[in-house]
C-alpha cells in the first residue's frame, strides 16, 4: 500500500491502519478533527486497534461526523469534489428508492464560491454578527435536521450564526442551495464561526 501511485477515494469501510499506511500525512487531519485520535501516535495502538477499526467506527470513537471526516480526508488528497459527487449520486439514488428523504442535501455540490474562510469579510457580515447563534459543538447528534429546521424559518435579509470545531462544508453546500450566503471565520484551533444570511445579493 505504501507508494500507491494513484490516489484512491477513501471510504467508510477502510480501516484507519490501511488509510494511514497508504497516506501517513492524513494522521494530522484526523488529529485536527478530534483530540482522541492523538492515540494514533502510540505505535502499539496503531498496530493493533487501528488495524481493525474502520473509519465509520473511528468517527463514533472520535465524536465526529462520518461524512465530514470522509470529506476532510479525501479533500486533503485532492479528492474532495469527487467524494461530494459520489455522495450526491448516492443520495439521489436513495431518493429514487424511496429511502431517507432527510438525507438529501447532506452532501451536494462542490465547495461554494460564497465560502470565504479567508480574506476580508463581505459587508453583510457586520449585520450577521447580531444574528442568533447555535453552537453545534454542544450537540451529541448530527445537527443537520436541527439546522435545516432553523433555516426554514429564516426570512430574506435574516440569518443565523453557527459555531463548530471545523468548517462544515457539506452542510454549507446545502444551505447555499437554499439561498444562503455564508462567511467563515476561524477563531481558534477548534472554533469556527459561520455567518449565514438569506436572500442578499453581493458580498
N, C-alpha and C positions, 0 to 999 in steps of 0.2 A: 504494500500500500504506500510505502514511502516512495517519493519521487514520482507519484502519479502525474503523468504529463498532461492529462486532460482533467480539468476541474469538473467534479460531478456534483449534481444537486444534492444537498443534504436533506434527509427525510427523517420523520419522527421515529421510524423503526431502527435507524442507525444507532449503534452504541456509542457512548462517549469515547470509549477507547479507540474504536475504529476512526471516528472523526478526528480526534486529536493526534492519532498516529499518522494519519494522512495529511492533516493540516495543523501542525503544532501551534501556529500563530493564533488559532482560534481559542486557545485556552484563555487568553486575556479577554476575549469577547464574552465568554461565559462568566468569567470572574467579575467583569464590569456589570453584568446583569444581576448577579446575586453573590453576596459575600460567602454563601455556603459552598460555592464552587472553589473557594480557596483550598479546600481539601485535596483538590487535584494536584497540588504541589507536593503532596505526600506520595512518594513512589509506590509504597505498599498499597495505598488506596487506589491509585491509578491502575496498577497491575492486577487488582482483584475486583473491587467493586465496579470500577469503570468498565471492565470487560463485559459485564452482564447488565449494565444499566443503559436502557435505551434513552434517547433524547426525550421521548414522551414522559418517561418516568423521571428523568432528571429535572424536567420543568416543574413537576409536582414537588420534588425534593427541594428545589431552589426557590419555590414560591413565585415563579414567573409564568407568564402566559406562553403556552406552547407555540402558537403561531408567531408571536412576536420574537421568541427565541430563534425559531427556524428562519424567520426573515433576517434577523441580525447576523446569524451565522452565514447564510447564503449571500447576503449583501456584502459581507467582508471579503467574499471570494469573487465579487463582481457578478453574482448570480441573483441579486435581489429582484430584478424585474422579471426574470424567468420564473422564480418562485411565486411571485404575485400572480403572474399569468396562469400558472398551473392551478393555483388555489382558486382563482376566479372561475376557471373552467370546471373545477370540481364542484364549486357552489352552484353554478348554472345547471350542471348535470343533476345535482341533488334536488334542485327545484323541479326539474322535469320529471323526476321520480317521485315528487310529492313529499320530499323529506325536509324537515327543519327549515322552515321559511325564515326564521330569525337569523340564520347563518348568512343570508345574502348581505353582501357588502362588508363582511368582516375583513375580507381582503380582496379589494378590487382596484383595478387600475394601477398606474405607476405612481411614483413619488410626485406629488402635486407641485406645480410651479408656485403655488401660494405658500408652500413650506419655506419659511425664512428663518431657520435656526441660526443663521449667521448674517451679519450685515446690519444696516440701520433698520429699525422697525418702521413699518408703514404708519402713516399719520393716524389711522383709526385705532391703533393700539392704545393711545392715551385714553381714549374713551373706554376701551375694553378693560382697562385696569380697574374700573369701577364695577365690572360685572360680577355676578355671583361666582364663587369658586367651589369646585369639587375636587377634593384630594383623593385621587384614585389609589394612592399608596395605602390607604386605610381599609380598602375593601378586600375581603377574603376571596370573593368570587370574581369571575371575569366581568368587567364593568360595561361590556358592550350594550346590553339591554338597558341599563340604567342611563347611560349617556344618550342613547337613541331616544329614550322617553323624554329626557330633558330637552333634547334638540327639537322634538316635535312641537313643544310649546313656545318656541322662540320666534318672535316676530322680526321682520326686516329691520335692521338697524340695532337689534339687540343681540346678546350673545352670552357667553359664559367663559370661565377660565378653568382649565384642567391642570392639576398638578400630578406629575408622575415621575418615577425614577429613571425614565427613558423617554425618548420621543416616540409615541405610538403611531408609527407611520400607517399601518393598515387601517386603524380607526380613523385617522385624519383623511385618508383617501375616501372613505365612505362619507364623512361629513362634508367634504368638498363637493361630492356629487349631490348633496342636499342643499347646496347653495351657500356654504360657509366659506369664508376666508379664514386663514389661520396664520399665526406667527408664533414661533417657539423661542423661548429664552432659556438658556442653560444657567441656572442659578448656582448649582454646585455639582459635585460628582454624582449625586443621586437625587437631584431635584431639577426638573424641567417644568416651566410654566408655559402652557399652551393657551394663547388668547384666540378666541373664536368669535366672529361676528357674522351675521346673516344678511345677505342681500345688499352689500355695499360694493359699489364699483370702484376699481382702482386700489392702490396700495398706499 
